[in-house]
Amino acid sequence: MRSAGLNALEITDTVVVRLGEEVNPLRPLAFKLEGGAEKDQLTYSASEDVKPSRLWSPWQQIDPVELANKGRVVPGKGELACEYAGRVLLFENEEN
């Protein structure tokens, strides 16, 4: 299979089409983090038994939605943090 020029979603869709209904790919789900401060988002866990292994997203502490939609570099807030695929994203407002 040729994957040159395809993004990850296009590659996944191509594989699903070729394999048919035999495959049901799982995609990571985003979920809101609790904890508050920006510096706590990489280490905070709701359970004391679970040690999270999170990294900042490529945007670090910048709201990626504001950057993509409005071209503005706006720092996100720790109380509006989400985790997606082990990466922490901070957002400037609830809507983002």
PDB file as gemmi writes it, atoms N, CA and C in Angstrom:
CRYST1    1.000    1.000    1.000  90.00  90.00  90.00 P 1                      
ATOM      1  N   MET A   1       0.847  -1.166   0.000  1.00  0.00           N  
ATOM      2  CA  MET A   1       0.000   0.000   0.000  1.00  0.00           C  
ATOM      3  C   MET A   1       0.893   1.230   0.000  1.00  0.00           C  
ATOM      4  N   ARG A   2       0.513   2.213  -0.774  1.00  0.00           N  
ATOM      5  CA  ARG A   2       1.261   3.456  -0.840  1.00  0.00           C  
ATOM      6  C   ARG A   2       0.658   4.437   0.150  1.00  0.00           C  
ATOM      7  N   SER A   3       1.502   5.016   0.984  1.00  0.00           N  
ATOM      8  CA  SER A   3       1.001   5.952   1.982  1.00  0.00           C  
ATOM      9  C   SER A   3       1.577   7.354   1.805  1.00  0.00           C  
ATOM     10  N   ALA A   4       2.352   7.555   0.757  1.00  0.00           N  
ATOM     11  CA  ALA A   4       2.972   8.864   0.547  1.00  0.00           C  
ATOM     12  C   ALA A   4       1.907   9.937   0.379  1.00  0.00           C  
ATOM     13  N   GLY A   5       2.033  10.982   1.156  1.00  0.00           N  
ATOM     14  CA  GLY A   5       1.121  12.111   1.037  1.00  0.00           C  
ATOM     15  C   GLY A   5      -0.184  11.956   1.795  1.00  0.00           C  
ATOM     16  N   LEU A   6      -0.416  10.820   2.449  1.00  0.00           N  
ATOM     17  CA  LEU A   6      -1.654  10.623   3.199  1.00  0.00           C  
ATOM     18  C   LEU A   6      -1.416  10.926   4.672  1.00  0.00           C  
ATOM     19  N   ASN A   7      -2.419  11.507   5.319  1.00  0.00           N  
ATOM     20  CA  ASN A   7      -2.297  11.715   6.765  1.00  0.00           C  
ATOM     21  C   ASN A   7      -2.766  10.448   7.485  1.00  0.00           C  
ATOM     22  N   ALA A   8      -2.645  10.434   8.793  1.00  0.00           N  
ATOM     23  CA  ALA A   8      -2.966   9.229   9.572  1.00  0.00           C  
ATOM     24  C   ALA A   8      -4.417   8.798   9.409  1.00  0.00           C  
ATOM     25  N   LEU A   9      -5.339   9.744   9.371  1.00  0.00           N  
ATOM     26  CA  LEU A   9      -6.756   9.406   9.206  1.00  0.00           C  
ATOM     27  C   LEU A   9      -7.022   8.799   7.833  1.00  0.00           C  
ATOM     28  N   GLU A  10      -6.411   9.337   6.791  1.00  0.00           N  
ATOM     29  CA  GLU A  10      -6.586   8.795   5.436  1.00  0.00           C  
ATOM     30  C   GLU A  10      -6.011   7.385   5.334  1.00  0.00           C  
ATOM     31  N   ILE A  11      -4.882   7.145   5.982  1.00  0.00           N  
ATOM     32  CA  ILE A  11      -4.287   5.799   5.981  1.00  0.00           C  
ATOM     33  C   ILE A  11      -5.213   4.821   6.695  1.00  0.00           C  
ATOM     34  N   THR A  12      -5.753   5.227   7.860  1.00  0.00           N  
ATOM     35  CA  THR A  12      -6.684   4.376   8.602  1.00  0.00           C  
ATOM     36  C   THR A  12      -7.909   4.058   7.758  1.00  0.00           C  
ATOM     37  N   ASP A  13      -8.481   5.067   7.132  1.00  0.00           N  
ATOM     38  CA  ASP A  13      -9.661   4.847   6.296  1.00  0.00           C  
ATOM     39  C   ASP A  13      -9.363   3.912   5.132  1.00  0.00           C  
ATOM     40  N   THR A  14      -8.189   4.045   4.522  1.00  0.00           N  
ATOM     41  CA  THR A  14      -7.802   3.173   3.412  1.00  0.00           C  
ATOM     42  C   THR A  14      -7.679   1.721   3.870  1.00  0.00           C  
ATOM     43  N   VAL A  15      -7.076   1.516   5.036  1.00  0.00           N  
ATOM     44  CA  VAL A  15      -6.924   0.156   5.572  1.00  0.00           C  
ATOM     45  C   VAL A  15      -8.289  -0.453   5.866  1.00  0.00           C  
ATOM     46  N   VAL A  16      -9.192   0.337   6.464  1.00  0.00           N  
ATOM     47  CA  VAL A  16     -10.534  -0.159   6.773  1.00  0.00           C  
ATOM     48  C   VAL A  16     -11.261  -0.556   5.499  1.00  0.00           C  
ATOM     49  N   VAL A  17     -11.150   0.245   4.445  1.00  0.00           N  
ATOM     50  CA  VAL A  17     -11.805  -0.080   3.176  1.00  0.00           C  
ATOM     51  C   VAL A  17     -11.241  -1.375   2.603  1.00  0.00           C  
ATOM     52  N   ARG A  18      -9.931  -1.536   2.653  1.00  0.00           N  
ATOM     53  CA  ARG A  18      -9.311  -2.734   2.084  1.00  0.00           C  
ATOM     54  C   ARG A  18      -9.608  -3.996   2.893  1.00  0.00           C  
ATOM     55  N   LEU A  19      -9.699  -3.864   4.218  1.00  0.00           N  
ATOM     56  CA  LEU A  19      -9.959  -5.031   5.056  1.00  0.00           C  
ATOM     57  C   LEU A  19     -11.442  -5.307   5.236  1.00  0.00           C  
ATOM     58  N   GLY A  20     -12.266  -4.355   4.908  1.00  0.00           N  
ATOM     59  CA  GLY A  20     -13.703  -4.545   5.042  1.00  0.00           C  
ATOM     60  C   GLY A  20     -14.156  -4.432   6.478  1.00  0.00           C  
ATOM     61  N   GLU A  21     -15.223  -5.109   6.802  1.00  0.00           N  
ATOM     62  CA  GLU A  21     -15.842  -5.026   8.121  1.00  0.00           C  
ATOM     63  C   GLU A  21     -15.100  -5.833   9.185  1.00  0.00           C  
ATOM     64  N   GLU A  22     -14.014  -6.498   8.810  1.00  0.00           N  
ATOM     65  CA  GLU A  22     -13.271  -7.313   9.768  1.00  0.00           C  
ATOM     66  C   GLU A  22     -12.564  -6.467  10.812  1.00  0.00           C  
ATOM     67  N   VAL A  23     -12.395  -5.206  10.524  1.00  0.00           N  
ATOM     68  CA  VAL A  23     -11.609  -4.349  11.396  1.00  0.00           C  
ATOM     69  C   VAL A  23     -12.448  -3.178  11.891  1.00  0.00           C  
ATOM     70  N   ASN A  24     -12.255  -2.827  13.143  1.00  0.00           N  
ATOM     71  CA  ASN A  24     -12.927  -1.680  13.726  1.00  0.00           C  
ATOM     72  C   ASN A  24     -11.866  -0.896  14.499  1.00  0.00           C  
ATOM     73  N   PRO A  25     -11.209   0.087  13.853  1.00  0.00           N  
ATOM     74  CA  PRO A  25     -10.098   0.771  14.518  1.00  0.00           C  
ATOM     75  C   PRO A  25     -10.568   1.579  15.721  1.00  0.00           C  
ATOM     76  N   LEU A  26      -9.762   1.561  16.757  1.00  0.00           N  
ATOM     77  CA  LEU A  26     -10.049   2.347  17.946  1.00  0.00           C  
ATOM     78  C   LEU A  26      -9.224   3.623  17.886  1.00  0.00           C  
ATOM     79  N   ARG A  27      -9.884   4.739  18.086  1.00  0.00           N  
ATOM     80  CA  ARG A  27      -9.188   6.013  18.113  1.00  0.00           C  
ATOM     81  C   ARG A  27      -9.220   6.520  19.548  1.00  0.00           C  
ATOM     82  N   PRO A  28      -8.159   7.185  19.986  1.00  0.00           N  
ATOM     83  CA  PRO A  28      -8.168   7.688  21.360  1.00  0.00           C  
ATOM     84  C   PRO A  28      -9.250   8.744  21.550  1.00  0.00           C  
ATOM     85  N   LEU A  29      -9.813   8.786  22.739  1.00  0.00           N  
ATOM     86  CA  LEU A  29     -10.832   9.774  23.072  1.00  0.00           C  
ATOM     87  C   LEU A  29     -10.208  10.870  23.925  1.00  0.00           C  
ATOM     88  N   ALA A  30     -10.639  12.090  23.677  1.00  0.00           N  
ATOM     89  CA  ALA A  30     -10.193  13.206  24.511  1.00  0.00           C  
ATOM     90  C   ALA A  30     -11.031  13.231  25.777  1.00  0.00           C  
ATOM     91  N   PHE A  31     -10.427  13.614  26.882  1.00  0.00           N  
ATOM     92  CA  PHE A  31     -11.201  13.786  28.100  1.00  0.00           C  
ATOM     93  C   PHE A  31     -10.632  14.942  28.895  1.00  0.00           C  
ATOM     94  N   LYS A  32     -11.516  15.611  29.602  1.00  0.00           N  
ATOM     95  CA  LYS A  32     -11.153  16.781  30.381  1.00  0.00           C  
ATOM     96  C   LYS A  32     -10.373  16.372  31.617  1.00  0.00           C  
ATOM     97  N   LEU A  33      -9.320  17.111  31.910  1.00  0.00           N  
ATOM     98  CA  LEU A  33      -8.507  16.868  33.090  1.00  0.00           C  
ATOM     99  C   LEU A  33      -8.950  17.804  34.198  1.00  0.00           C  
ATOM    100  N   GLU A  34      -8.855  17.318  35.412  1.00  0.00           N  
ATOM    101  CA  GLU A  34      -9.133  18.145  36.584  1.00  0.00           C  
ATOM    102  C   GLU A  34      -7.789  18.471  37.224  1.00  0.00           C  
ATOM    103  N   GLY A  35      -7.759  19.435  38.082  1.00  0.00           N  
ATOM    104  CA  GLY A  35      -6.518  19.704  38.788  1.00  0.00           C  
ATOM    105  C   GLY A  35      -6.180  21.169  38.869  1.00  0.00           C  
ATOM    106  N   GLY A  36      -6.439  21.930  37.835  1.00  0.00           N  
ATOM    107  CA  GLY A  36      -6.290  23.371  37.940  1.00  0.00           C  
ATOM    108  C   GLY A  36      -5.052  23.970  37.329  1.00  0.00           C  
ATOM    109  N   ALA A  37      -3.930  23.939  38.016  1.00  0.00           N  
ATOM    110  CA  ALA A  37      -2.738  24.657  37.573  1.00  0.00           C  
ATOM    111  C   ALA A  37      -2.104  23.992  36.357  1.00  0.00           C  
ATOM    112  N   GLU A  38      -1.546  24.826  35.481  1.00  0.00           N  
ATOM    113  CA  GLU A  38      -0.905  24.317  34.269  1.00  0.00           C  
ATOM    114  C   GLU A  38       0.201  23.321  34.590  1.00  0.00           C  
ATOM    115  N   LYS A  39       1.016  23.641  35.593  1.00  0.00           N  
ATOM    116  CA  LYS A  39       2.147  22.773  35.918  1.00  0.00           C  
ATOM    117  C   LYS A  39       1.720  21.415  36.463  1.00  0.00           C  
ATOM    118  N   ASP A  40       0.480  21.303  36.980  1.00  0.00           N  
ATOM    119  CA  ASP A  40       0.000  20.046  37.541  1.00  0.00           C  
ATOM    120  C   ASP A  40      -0.573  19.088  36.499  1.00  0.00           C  
ATOM    121  N   GLN A  41      -0.840  19.544  35.299  1.00  0.00           N  
ATOM    122  CA  GLN A  41      -1.559  18.725  34.321  1.00  0.00           C  
ATOM    123  C   GLN A  41      -0.778  17.507  33.845  1.00  0.00           C  
ATOM    124  N   LEU A  42       0.528  17.554  33.890  1.00  0.00           N  
ATOM    125  CA  LEU A  42       1.316  16.402  33.453  1.00  0.00           C  
ATOM    126  C   LEU A  42       1.399  15.322  34.517  1.00  0.00           C  
ATOM    127  N   THR A  43       1.122  15.676  35.762  1.00  0.00           N  
ATOM    128  CA  THR A  43       1.303  14.720  36.857  1.00  0.00           C  
ATOM    129  C   THR A  43       0.039  14.419  37.638  1.00  0.00           C  
ATOM    130  N   TYR A  44      -1.016  15.197  37.472  1.00  0.00           N  
ATOM    131  CA  TYR A  44      -2.241  15.009  38.254  1.00  0.00           C  
ATOM    132  C   TYR A  44      -2.947  13.714  37.851  1.00  0.00           C  
ATOM    133  N   SER A  45      -3.445  12.984  38.822  1.00  0.00           N  
ATOM    134  CA  SER A  45      -4.230  11.781  38.574  1.00  0.00           C  
ATOM    135  C   SER A  45      -5.362  11.731  39.596  1.00  0.00           C  
ATOM    136  N   ALA A  46      -6.551  11.358  39.145  1.00  0.00           N  
ATOM    137  CA  ALA A  46      -7.697  11.252  40.044  1.00  0.00           C  
ATOM    138  C   ALA A  46      -7.509  10.100  41.028  1.00  0.00           C  
ATOM    139  N   SER A  47      -6.730   9.118  40.646  1.00  0.00           N  
ATOM    140  CA  SER A  47      -6.486   7.957  41.502  1.00  0.00           C  
ATOM    141  C   SER A  47      -5.030   7.962  41.956  1.00  0.00           C  
ATOM    142  N   GLU A  48      -4.814   7.710  43.224  1.00  0.00           N  
ATOM    143  CA  GLU A  48      -3.451   7.663  43.735  1.00  0.00           C  
ATOM    144  C   GLU A  48      -2.700   6.447  43.211  1.00  0.00           C  
ATOM    145  N   ASP A  49      -3.418   5.408  42.793  1.00  0.00           N  
ATOM    146  CA  ASP A  49      -2.786   4.193  42.299  1.00  0.00           C  
ATOM    147  C   ASP A  49      -2.250   4.340  40.886  1.00  0.00           C  
ATOM    148  N   VAL A  50      -2.789   5.285  40.131  1.00  0.00           N  
ATOM    149  CA  VAL A  50      -2.428   5.436  38.718  1.00  0.00           C  
ATOM    150  C   VAL A  50      -1.475   6.611  38.560  1.00  0.00           C  
ATOM    151  N   LYS A  51      -0.328   6.348  37.987  1.00  0.00           N  
ATOM    152  CA  LYS A  51       0.636   7.408  37.691  1.00  0.00           C  
ATOM    153  C   LYS A  51       0.493   7.773  36.209  1.00  0.00           C  
ATOM    154  N   PRO A  52       0.002   8.970  35.902  1.00  0.00           N  
ATOM    155  CA  PRO A  52      -0.181   9.330  34.501  1.00  0.00           C  
ATOM    156  C   PRO A  52       1.159   9.538  33.802  1.00  0.00           C  
ATOM    157  N   SER A  53       1.199   9.195  32.538  1.00  0.00           N  
ATOM    158  CA  SER A  53       2.386   9.460  31.728  1.00  0.00           C  
ATOM    159  C   SER A  53       1.941  10.359  30.586  1.00  0.00           C  
ATOM    160  N   ARG A  54       1.961  11.626  30.844  1.00  0.00           N  
ATOM    161  CA  ARG A  54       1.501  12.603  29.861  1.00  0.00           C  
ATOM    162  C   ARG A  54       2.645  13.496  29.427  1.00  0.00           C  
ATOM    163  N   LEU A  55       2.500  14.022  28.222  1.00  0.00           N  
ATOM    164  CA  LEU A  55       3.425  15.000  27.674  1.00  0.00           C  
ATOM    165  C   LEU A  55       2.616  16.187  27.189  1.00  0.00           C  
ATOM    166  N   TRP A  56       3.261  17.337  27.091  1.00  0.00           N  
ATOM    167  CA  TRP A  56       2.581  18.473  26.477  1.00  0.00           C  
ATOM    168  C   TRP A  56       2.339  18.177  25.010  1.00  0.00           C  
ATOM    169  N   SER A  57       1.292  18.744  24.460  1.00  0.00           N  
ATOM    170  CA  SER A  57       1.043  18.645  23.027  1.00  0.00           C  
ATOM    171  C   SER A  57       2.133  19.441  22.305  1.00  0.00           C  
ATOM    172  N   PRO A  58       2.220  19.332  20.991  1.00  0.00           N  
ATOM    173  CA  PRO A  58       3.220  20.129  20.264  1.00  0.00           C  
ATOM    174  C   PRO A  58       3.048  21.642  20.474  1.00  0.00           C  
ATOM    175  N   TRP A  59       1.871  22.070  20.895  1.00  0.00           N  
ATOM    176  CA  TRP A  59       1.609  23.498  21.108  1.00  0.00           C  
ATOM    177  C   TRP A  59       1.966  23.942  22.513  1.00  0.00           C  
ATOM    178  N   GLN A  60       2.488  23.035  23.322  1.00  0.00           N  
ATOM    179  CA  GLN A  60       2.832  23.313  24.713  1.00  0.00           C  
ATOM    180  C   GLN A  60       1.621  23.876  25.451  1.00  0.00           C  
ATOM    181  N   GLN A  61       1.678  25.108  25.915  1.00  0.00           N  
ATOM    182  CA  GLN A  61       0.593  25.678  26.698  1.00  0.00           C  
ATOM    183  C   GLN A  61      -0.208  26.706  25.894  1.00  0.00           C  
ATOM    184  N   ILE A  62      -0.125  26.640  24.578  1.00  0.00           N  
ATOM    185  CA  ILE A  62      -0.868  27.529  23.689  1.00  0.00           C  
ATOM    186  C   ILE A  62      -2.165  26.842  23.277  1.00  0.00           C  
ATOM    187  N   ASP A  63      -3.263  27.597  23.211  1.00  0.00           N  
ATOM    188  CA  ASP A  63      -4.557  27.052  22.773  1.00  0.00           C  
ATOM    189  C   ASP A  63      -4.495  26.786  21.268  1.00  0.00           C  
ATOM    190  N   PRO A  64      -4.521  25.507  20.842  1.00  0.00           N  
ATOM    191  CA  PRO A  64      -4.397  25.191  19.417  1.00  0.00           C  
ATOM    192  C   PRO A  64      -5.600  25.632  18.586  1.00  0.00           C  
ATOM    193  N   VAL A  65      -6.783  25.723  19.204  1.00  0.00           N  
ATOM    194  CA  VAL A  65      -7.983  26.133  18.467  1.00  0.00           C  
ATOM    195  C   VAL A  65      -7.889  27.619  18.103  1.00  0.00           C  
ATOM    196  N   GLU A  66      -7.482  28.440  19.046  1.00  0.00           N  
ATOM    197  CA  GLU A  66      -7.303  29.868  18.767  1.00  0.00           C  
ATOM    198  C   GLU A  66      -6.242  30.069  17.695  1.00  0.00           C  
ATOM    199  N   LEU A  67      -5.182  29.306  17.767  1.00  0.00           N  
ATOM    200  CA  LEU A  67      -4.101  29.424  16.793  1.00  0.00           C  
ATOM    201  C   LEU A  67      -4.574  29.015  15.400  1.00  0.00           C  
ATOM    202  N   ALA A  68      -5.295  27.900  15.304  1.00  0.00           N  
ATOM    203  CA  ALA A  68      -5.746  27.414  14.004  1.00  0.00           C  
ATOM    204  C   ALA A  68      -6.860  28.264  13.406  1.00  0.00           C  
ATOM    205  N   ASN A  69      -7.820  28.648  14.211  1.00  0.00           N  
ATOM    206  CA  ASN A  69      -8.992  29.358  13.685  1.00  0.00           C  
ATOM    207  C   ASN A  69      -8.800  30.854  13.526  1.00  0.00           C  
ATOM    208  N   LYS A  70      -8.044  31.452  14.426  1.00  0.00           N  
ATOM    209  CA  LYS A  70      -7.930  32.913  14.409  1.00  0.00           C  
ATOM    210  C   LYS A  70      -6.516  33.410  14.213  1.00  0.00           C  
ATOM    211  N   GLY A  71      -5.549  32.494  14.182  1.00  0.00           N  
ATOM    212  CA  GLY A  71      -4.163  32.886  14.000  1.00  0.00           C  
ATOM    213  C   GLY A  71      -3.586  33.632  15.185  1.00  0.00           C  
ATOM    214  N   ARG A  72      -4.227  33.501  16.339  1.00  0.00           N  
ATOM    215  CA  ARG A  72      -3.769  34.188  17.547  1.00  0.00           C  
ATOM    216  C   ARG A  72      -3.051  33.217  18.470  1.00  0.00           C  
ATOM    217  N   VAL A  73      -1.950  33.667  19.046  1.00  0.00           N  
ATOM    218  CA  VAL A  73      -1.241  32.868  20.040  1.00  0.00           C  
ATOM    219  C   VAL A  73      -1.769  33.290  21.411  1.00  0.00           C  
ATOM    220  N   VAL A  74      -2.588  32.416  21.997  1.00  0.00           N  
ATOM    221  CA  VAL A  74      -3.235  32.696  23.274  1.00  0.00           C  
ATOM    222  C   VAL A  74      -2.881  31.566  24.239  1.00  0.00           C  
ATOM    223  N   PRO A  75      -2.367  31.903  25.419  1.00  0.00           N  
ATOM    224  CA  PRO A  75      -2.069  30.833  26.378  1.00  0.00           C  
ATOM    225  C   PRO A  75      -3.348  30.178  26.894  1.00  0.00           C  
ATOM    226  N   GLY A  76      -3.309  28.861  27.017  1.00  0.00           N  
ATOM    227  CA  GLY A  76      -4.440  28.126  27.572  1.00  0.00           C  
ATOM    228  C   GLY A  76      -4.435  28.202  29.085  1.00  0.00           C  
ATOM    229  N   LYS A  77      -5.511  27.740  29.676  1.00  0.00           N  
ATOM    230  CA  LYS A  77      -5.666  27.765  31.134  1.00  0.00           C  
ATOM    231  C   LYS A  77      -5.650  26.338  31.670  1.00  0.00           C  
ATOM    232  N   GLY A  78      -5.013  26.162  32.802  1.00  0.00           N  
ATOM    233  CA  GLY A  78      -4.912  24.836  33.412  1.00  0.00           C  
ATOM    234  C   GLY A  78      -6.251  24.237  33.764  1.00  0.00           C  
ATOM    235  N   GLU A  79      -7.223  25.072  34.122  1.00  0.00           N  
ATOM    236  CA  GLU A  79      -8.546  24.547  34.475  1.00  0.00           C  
ATOM    237  C   GLU A  79      -9.348  24.131  33.242  1.00  0.00           C  
ATOM    238  N   LEU A  80      -8.837  24.423  32.037  1.00  0.00           N  
ATOM    239  CA  LEU A  80      -9.496  24.011  30.798  1.00  0.00           C  
ATOM    240  C   LEU A  80      -8.577  23.078  30.010  1.00  0.00           C  
ATOM    241  N   ALA A  81      -8.028  22.099  30.681  1.00  0.00           N  
ATOM    242  CA  ALA A  81      -7.097  21.150  30.064  1.00  0.00           C  
ATOM    243  C   ALA A  81      -7.812  19.880  29.643  1.00  0.00           C  
ATOM    244  N   CYS A  82      -7.341  19.288  28.546  1.00  0.00           N  
ATOM    245  CA  CYS A  82      -7.825  17.989  28.077  1.00  0.00           C  
ATOM    246  C   CYS A  82      -6.625  17.117  27.757  1.00  0.00           C  
ATOM    247  N   GLU A  83      -6.846  15.815  27.853  1.00  0.00           N  
ATOM    248  CA  GLU A  83      -5.825  14.871  27.432  1.00  0.00           C  
ATOM    249  C   GLU A  83      -6.326  14.160  26.190  1.00  0.00           C  
ATOM    250  N   TYR A  84      -5.463  14.034  25.199  1.00  0.00           N  
ATOM    251  CA  TYR A  84      -5.785  13.283  23.996  1.00  0.00           C  
ATOM    252  C   TYR A  84      -4.543  12.491  23.620  1.00  0.00           C  
ATOM    253  N   ALA A  85      -4.675  11.181  23.605  1.00  0.00           N  
ATOM    254  CA  ALA A  85      -3.592  10.271  23.222  1.00  0.00           C  
ATOM    255  C   ALA A  85      -2.321  10.518  24.039  1.00  0.00           C  
ATOM    256  N   GLY A  86      -2.495  10.767  25.342  1.00  0.00           N  
ATOM    257  CA  GLY A  86      -1.347  10.964  26.209  1.00  0.00           C  
ATOM    258  C   GLY A  86      -0.739  12.348  26.158  1.00  0.00           C  
ATOM    259  N   ARG A  87      -1.355  13.242  25.408  1.00  0.00           N  
ATOM    260  CA  ARG A  87      -0.866  14.623  25.283  1.00  0.00           C  
ATOM    261  C   ARG A  87      -1.833  15.575  25.969  1.00  0.00           C  
ATOM    262  N   VAL A  88      -1.298  16.560  26.660  1.00  0.00           N  
ATOM    263  CA  VAL A  88      -2.116  17.541  27.353  1.00  0.00           C  
ATOM    264  C   VAL A  88      -2.253  18.786  26.485  1.00  0.00           C  
ATOM    265  N   LEU A  89      -3.493  19.213  26.285  1.00  0.00           N  
ATOM    266  CA  LEU A  89      -3.790  20.450  25.550  1.00  0.00           C  
ATOM    267  C   LEU A  89      -4.501  21.402  26.498  1.00  0.00           C  
ATOM    268  N   LEU A  90      -4.118  22.659  26.442  1.00  0.00           N  
ATOM    269  CA  LEU A  90      -4.768  23.694  27.258  1.00  0.00           C  
ATOM    270  C   LEU A  90      -5.575  24.600  26.347  1.00  0.00           C  
ATOM    271  N   PHE A  91      -6.743  25.007  26.816  1.00  0.00           N  
ATOM    272  CA  PHE A  91      -7.620  25.860  26.023  1.00  0.00           C  
ATOM    273  C   PHE A  91      -7.894  27.164  26.748  1.00  0.00           C  
ATOM    274  N   GLU A  92      -8.155  28.202  25.974  1.00  0.00           N  
ATOM    275  CA  GLU A  92      -8.385  29.535  26.517  1.00  0.00           C  
ATOM    276  C   GLU A  92      -9.804  29.699  27.035  1.00  0.00           C  
ATOM    277  N   ASN A  93     -10.764  29.000  26.410  1.00  0.00           N  
ATOM    278  CA  ASN A  93     -12.148  29.107  26.854  1.00  0.00           C  
ATOM    279  C   ASN A  93     -12.844  27.759  26.702  1.00  0.00           C  
ATOM    280  N   GLU A  94     -13.992  27.599  27.332  1.00  0.00           N  
ATOM    281  CA  GLU A  94     -14.740  26.338  27.358  1.00  0.00           C  
ATOM    282  C   GLU A  94     -15.162  25.900  25.953  1.00  0.00           C  
ATOM    283  N   GLU A  95     -15.529  26.837  25.111  1.00  0.00           N  
ATOM    284  CA  GLU A  95     -15.982  26.522  23.752  1.00  0.00           C  
ATOM    285  C   GLU A  95     -14.899  25.815  22.953  1.00  0.00           C  
ATOM    286  N   ASN A  96     -13.661  26.279  23.061  1.00  0.00           N  
ATOM    287  CA  ASN A  96     -12.547  25.663  22.333  1.00  0.00           C  
ATOM    288  C   ASN A  96     -12.319  24.237  22.824  1.00  0.00           C  
TER     289      ASN A  96                                                      
END                                                                             
